[in-house]
Amino acid sequence: MILDLNEQAGRLLAFPIEWLRQRPFVVFVARQDVSRFLNFLARLRQVPATETAALELFINDRGVPVQLSIGSSHRGLDVIYRLAILDLSETKAIENQLKETLNNWFSLVENAPDTIMTVDRKARITFCNRPLWGYSTRALAGTTLTEFVSEIDRVKMEKCVAVAFEPGHSSTCEVKGANGDKERWYSFSFGPVQSHFKHAPTTTVTIRDITKHKRTEESLRASREQLREFAARLDGVREEERMRVAREIHDELGQALTILKMDLAWIMSKPQNRTHKKIKSMIAEVDQTIQKVRQIVTELRPSILDELGLSAAIEWQLSEFQERTGIRGIFESSSETLNLSRDVGAALFRVVQEGLTNVMRHAGATEVRIGIKSAKDVLSILIIDNGKGITRQQISNPKSFGIVGMKERVHRVGGQLNIYSSPGRGTRIEISTPLQ
């Protein structure tokens, strides 16, 4: 019988305190726990003590998990039991939720296509979801990730782990030759540790075999290099062909026209006759043809580029550009002599030509400035116009073949080309390449 109880016990049992007094407590014990409860009471009747038991009460048609602390004492011939009841409903709910979460996590981890580990701040492995590198999960536990990478990659791995333990930061390392297998690549993706767990003892790392991806990447890189080499060779062949054609035009056609002009001049010096007027017209035609031949030869391969170098050739080209387009050209150079190979000089000259062509066709500029300077074994060329400018989308558009071609030419000679512009503010092209 219940002799007395406090308000909390009344709320737990869901009856008024007065009604509960003199009622048997055992009626609230769930059927499956009645025998165990009575055995507790019988044991305490014989040997007065205090014991703790977890069982279930049945209240309002539902089971309520509780922890009972039961003590006994004698009052005359009667045995008095004192019960302290702790409601475990919330604890059990959290426990069940945690079990469900853990089951879901283990199911996810066990079925994941990648290897998943947990590691501490010293990169020590505390859990692994599957065997790796010929080691069982039990053998991996307690080892460190740095044991499985080469000396070169250990510092990188340690930095990745350290970054992962900074709240909100993740990190990734790509390592070749893990556990001595020099043919395979692995990606290690760490963290991040959540900000409210800034002192978390472990973080998660996902390990993926990226060998196939790396081989594809290397194959693509090799293909790009082959294409660049092919393009460079093609440019070289084109320049050589231009030189040959220019030389032949100059040597053969130019010489023939000069001889023809001299013959006509000789005839003109003779006594006048009715053919003099025609011959005079022919000489004029020959002069125009010679001038045209010179122009073609210059466009194919400016002789000034071979004779006086890049700086003089660019200054001459800018002068020609100004005369042809009416756009004012300003040339500044702090380097008269540049130590460049013939191929590098030709490539940079063609890039400047293309830049001026773009100014003429698209910029709507009234002035263009070209500057050349060299410092610390680096040659810098600037092309600046005051035109309408271009957008970032136009600069990065792969169909902007002129810009793409300029970048490729500079890249092939080991340099860099950057374009800075915005609508209405002109365009600035910066070219830098090492001096040889």
C-alpha positions in Angstrom: 0.0 0.0 0.0 1.1 3.6 -0.7 1.4 5.3 2.6 2.4 8.7 1.4 3.9 10.4 -1.8 4.8 13.9 -3.0 3.3 16.0 -5.8 5.8 14.8 -8.4 4.8 11.2 -7.8 1.2 12.1 -8.1 1.8 13.8 -11.4 3.8 10.8 -12.6 1.1 8.3 -11.6 -1.6 10.6 -13.0 -3.9 10.4 -10.0 -4.7 12.7 -7.1 -2.5 12.2 -4.1 -5.5 11.5 -1.7 -6.8 8.9 -4.1 -3.4 7.2 -4.4 -2.9 6.8 -0.6 -3.7 3.3 0.6 -3.7 2.0 -3.0 -1.3 -0.8 -4.0 1.7 0.5 -5.9 2.1 -2.9 -7.7 -1.0 -2.1 -9.9 1.1 0.5 -11.7 3.9 -1.9 -12.5 3.9 -3.2 -16.1 2.8 -6.9 -16.3 6.2 -8.1 -17.5 8.0 -6.5 -14.6 5.6 -7.5 -11.7 7.5 -10.6 -10.7 10.9 -8.8 -10.7 9.4 -6.0 -8.6 7.9 -8.4 -6.0 11.2 -10.3 -5.9 13.0 -7.0 -5.0 10.5 -6.4 -2.2 10.9 -10.0 -0.9 14.7 -9.7 -0.9 14.6 -6.3 0.9 12.2 -7.7 3.5 14.8 -10.3 4.5 17.9 -8.0 4.3 17.1 -4.3 4.8 19.1 -2.4 2.2 18.8 0.0 -0.8 18.7 -1.3 -4.3 18.1 0.2 -7.8 16.1 -1.3 -10.5 15.0 -0.2 -14.0 11.5 -1.3 -15.0 8.4 0.0 -16.7 5.2 1.4 -15.1 1.9 1.3 -16.9 0.2 4.7 -16.7 -2.6 6.0 -18.9 -2.5 3.0 -21.2 1.2 3.5 -22.0 4.5 2.2 -20.7 6.7 4.6 -18.8 10.3 3.6 -18.3 11.5 4.5 -14.8 14.4 3.8 -12.4 13.4 2.8 -8.9 15.6 3.2 -5.9 14.1 1.0 -3.2 15.1 1.1 0.4 13.5 -0.9 3.4 13.3 -0.5 7.1 11.2 -2.1 9.9 8.6 -0.4 11.9 7.6 -2.9 14.6 6.5 -6.0 12.7 5.9 -4.0 9.5 8.4 -3.4 6.7 8.3 0.0 5.2 9.6 0.5 1.7 10.8 3.9 0.4 10.7 4.4 -3.3 12.5 7.1 -5.3 11.2 7.1 -8.9 13.1 8.7 -11.8 11.1 9.1 -15.0 13.4 7.9 -17.9 11.0 8.7 -20.7 13.0 11.5 -22.1 16.3 9.7 -21.6 14.9 6.6 -23.4 13.6 8.7 -26.3 17.1 10.3 -26.7 18.7 6.9 -26.4 16.4 5.4 -29.1 17.0 8.4 -31.3 20.7 8.1 -30.9 20.5 4.4 -31.7 18.5 5.1 -34.8 21.0 7.8 -35.9 24.0 5.5 -35.2 22.3 2.7 -37.2 21.6 5.0 -40.1 25.2 6.3 -39.9 26.7 2.8 -39.9 24.4 1.7 -42.7 25.5 4.7 -44.8 29.2 4.2 -44.0 29.2 0.4 -44.6 27.5 0.9 -48.0 29.4 4.0 -49.1 31.5 3.5 -52.3 34.5 5.2 -50.7 36.6 4.4 -47.7 35.5 6.4 -44.7 37.7 6.9 -41.6 37.6 8.9 -38.4 41.0 10.3 -37.3 42.1 12.4 -34.3 44.2 15.5 -34.3 47.4 13.5 -34.7 46.0 11.7 -37.8 45.5 8.5 -35.7 42.8 6.3 -37.2 40.0 5.5 -34.8 37.6 3.9 -37.2 37.6 2.6 -40.8 34.6 1.2 -42.7 36.5 -1.3 -44.8 39.9 -2.9 -45.3 42.4 -0.7 -47.1 45.9 -1.1 -48.6 45.9 -4.8 -47.6 45.1 -4.1 -43.9 42.0 -5.1 -42.0 39.9 -2.5 -40.2 41.2 -3.9 -36.9 44.8 -3.5 -38.1 44.3 0.0 -39.4 42.8 1.2 -36.0 45.5 2.9 -34.0 47.8 3.6 -36.9 48.3 7.1 -38.4 47.6 8.3 -41.9 51.1 9.7 -42.2 52.5 6.1 -41.9 51.0 5.3 -45.2 52.2 8.3 -47.3 55.7 9.1 -48.5 58.0 11.5 -46.6 57.3 14.2 -49.2 53.6 14.1 -48.6 53.7 13.8 -44.8 53.8 17.5 -44.1 51.0 18.1 -46.6 48.9 15.4 -44.8 49.6 16.9 -41.4 48.5 20.4 -42.6 45.3 18.9 -44.1 44.4 17.3 -40.8 45.2 20.5 -38.8 43.0 22.6 -41.1 40.1 20.1 -40.8 40.0 20.7 -37.0 39.6 24.5 -37.5 35.8 25.0 -37.1 34.0 25.3 -40.4 37.0 24.4 -42.5 37.4 21.4 -44.8 40.6 20.3 -46.6 41.6 18.0 -49.4 44.9 16.3 -50.2 45.9 14.4 -53.3 48.6 11.8 -52.7 50.5 9.5 -55.0 52.1 6.2 -53.8 50.1 5.6 -50.6 51.5 2.5 -48.8 54.2 2.3 -51.4 52.0 1.8 -54.4 53.6 4.4 -56.7 51.1 3.7 -59.5 48.0 4.8 -57.6 46.6 8.2 -56.6 44.2 8.9 -53.7 42.2 11.8 -52.6 41.8 12.5 -48.9 38.8 14.8 -48.0 38.7 15.9 -44.4 36.0 17.5 -42.2 34.8 20.0 -41.6 34.3 19.9 -37.8 31.2 21.9 -36.9 31.7 25.2 -35.1 29.8 24.0 -32.0 32.2 21.0 -31.7 35.4 23.1 -31.9 37.0 20.7 -29.4 35.9 17.6 -31.2 38.3 14.7 -30.7 38.0 13.3 -34.2 37.0 14.3 -37.7 35.9 12.3 -40.8 38.1 11.6 -43.8 36.8 10.2 -47.1 39.4 8.4 -49.2 38.8 7.9 -52.9 41.0 6.1 -55.5 41.4 8.8 -58.2 44.0 6.9 -60.3 41.8 6.7 -63.4 40.9 10.4 -63.1 44.6 11.4 -62.8 45.6 9.3 -65.8 42.9 10.9 -67.8 44.0 14.3 -66.6 47.6 13.6 -67.5 46.6 12.3 -70.9 44.6 15.5 -71.6 47.6 17.6 -70.4 49.9 15.7 -72.7 47.5 16.1 -75.5 47.3 19.9 -74.9 51.1 20.1 -74.8 51.3 18.2 -78.1 48.7 20.6 -79.6 50.7 23.6 -78.4 53.9 22.1 -79.8 52.2 21.4 -83.1 50.8 24.9 -83.2 54.2 26.4 -82.3 55.8 24.3 -85.1 53.0 25.4 -87.4 53.7 29.0 -86.6 57.4 28.4 -87.2 56.8 26.8 -90.5 54.4 29.7 -91.4 57.1 32.3 -90.5 59.7 30.4 -92.5 57.4 30.2 -95.5 56.7 33.9 -95.2 60.4 34.6 -95.2 61.0 32.4 -98.2 58.2 33.9 -100.2 59.2 37.4 -99.2 62.8 36.7 -100.2 61.8 35.2 -103.5 59.5 38.1 -104.3 62.2 40.5 -103.4 65.0 38.7 -105.2 63.1 37.5 -108.3 60.1 39.7 -109.0 61.5 42.9 -107.5 64.7 42.5 -109.4 62.9 41.8 -112.7 60.7 44.8 -112.2 63.7 47.0 -111.4 65.5 45.8 -114.6 62.3 46.4 -116.6 62.1 49.9 -115.2 65.7 50.6 -116.1 65.2 49.4 -119.7 62.1 51.6 -120.0 64.1 54.5 -118.7 66.8 53.8 -121.2 64.3 53.8 -124.0 62.9 57.1 -122.7 66.3 58.7 -122.9 66.5 58.1 -126.6 65.1 60.5 -129.2 61.4 61.1 -128.8 58.9 59.2 -130.8 55.2 58.4 -130.4 55.9 55.6 -127.9 57.3 57.9 -125.2 53.9 58.6 -123.7 53.1 54.9 -123.4 56.5 54.1 -122.0 56.0 56.9 -119.4 52.7 55.3 -118.4 54.4 51.9 -118.2 57.1 53.3 -115.9 54.5 54.6 -113.6 52.8 51.2 -113.5 56.2 49.6 -112.8 56.8 52.0 -109.9 53.4 51.2 -108.4 54.1 47.4 -108.8 57.5 47.8 -107.1 55.8 49.6 -104.2 53.1 46.9 -103.9 55.8 44.2 -103.9 57.6 46.0 -101.1 54.4 46.3 -99.2 53.6 42.5 -99.6 57.2 41.6 -98.6 56.9 43.8 -95.5 53.6 42.3 -94.5 54.9 38.8 -94.9 58.0 39.4 -92.8 59.1 42.9 -91.9 62.9 43.1 -92.6 63.2 45.5 -89.7 62.3 42.7 -87.3 65.3 40.7 -88.4 67.7 43.6 -88.8 66.9 46.0 -85.9 64.9 43.8 -83.5 61.5 43.7 -81.8 61.4 47.2 -80.3 62.2 48.9 -83.7 59.8 46.6 -85.5 56.9 47.5 -83.1 57.7 51.2 -83.3 57.6 51.0 -87.1 54.4 48.9 -87.1 52.7 51.5 -84.8 53.8 54.3 -87.2 52.3 52.4 -90.1 49.1 51.8 -88.1 48.8 55.5 -87.4 49.3 56.5 -91.0 46.8 53.8 -92.3 44.0 54.4 -89.7 44.4 57.9 -88.4 44.5 56.7 -84.8 47.2 58.4 -82.9 50.0 56.0 -81.8 52.4 56.7 -78.9 55.5 54.5 -78.5 57.6 54.3 -75.4 60.5 52.0 -74.8 63.2 51.7 -72.1 64.9 48.8 -73.9 66.6 49.3 -77.2 68.3 45.9 -77.3 66.4 42.8 -76.3 67.9 39.4 -76.0 65.2 37.4 -77.8 65.3 34.4 -80.1 63.9 34.8 -83.6 60.8 32.7 -82.8 60.0 34.6 -79.6 60.5 38.0 -81.3 58.2 36.9 -84.2 55.5 35.6 -81.8 55.4 38.8 -79.8 55.4 41.0 -82.9 52.4 39.0 -84.3 50.6 39.5 -80.9 51.1 43.2 -81.1 49.9 43.2 -84.7 46.8 41.4 -83.6 46.3 43.8 -80.7 46.4 46.8 -83.1 44.1 45.0 -85.5 41.5 44.6 -82.7 41.9 48.3 -81.8 41.2 49.3 -85.5 38.2 46.9 -85.9 36.5 47.0 -82.5 37.7 49.7 -80.1 36.6 52.9 -81.7 39.7 54.5 -80.1 41.4 57.8 -81.0 44.7 56.9 -79.4 46.7 53.8 -78.7 49.9 53.6 -76.6 52.5 50.8 -76.7 55.2 50.6 -74.0 58.1 48.2 -73.8 60.4 47.7 -70.7 62.6 45.0 -69.4 63.6 44.4 -65.8 65.0 41.4 -63.9 65.1 39.2 -67.0 61.4 39.8 -67.8 60.2 41.7 -70.9 56.9 43.6 -70.5 54.8 45.0 -73.3 51.7 47.2 -72.7 49.1 48.0 -75.3 46.6 50.6 -74.0 43.8 52.3 -76.0 41.1 54.8 -75.0 38.3 53.0 -76.9 34.9 51.7 -75.8 36.4 48.7 -73.9 35.1 45.1 -73.7 33.3 42.9 -71.2 34.7 40.1 -69.1 32.4 37.7 -71.0 34.0 38.8 -74.3 37.5 38.4 -73.0 36.8 34.8 -71.7 34.6 33.8 -74.7 36.4 30.8 -76.4 34.9 32.1 -79.7 37.0 35.3 -79.4 39.6 33.8 -81.7 41.8 36.9 -81.9 42.2 37.0 -78.1 42.6 33.2 -77.9 45.3 33.3 -80.6 47.1 36.1 -78.8 47.1 34.2 -75.5 48.2 30.9 -77.1 51.2 32.6 -78.9 52.4 34.2 -75.7 51.9 31.0 -73.7 53.9 29.0 -76.3 57.0 31.3 -75.7 56.6 30.8 -71.9 54.9 34.1 -71.2 51.6 35.5 -69.9 48.9 37.7 -71.4 46.3 39.5 -69.3 43.5 41.8 -70.5 41.9 44.5 -68.3 38.9 46.4 -69.6 35.4 47.6 -68.8 32.8 49.1 -71.1 33.6 52.8 -71.8 37.0 52.8 -70.2 39.3 51.5 -72.9 41.4 48.3 -72.8 44.8 47.4 -71.3 46.8 44.4 -72.6 49.7 43.3 -70.5 52.3 40.8 -72.0 55.2 39.5 -70.0 57.8 36.9 -71.1 61.2 35.8 -69.8 64.2 37.3 -71.6 66.5 34.6 -72.9 
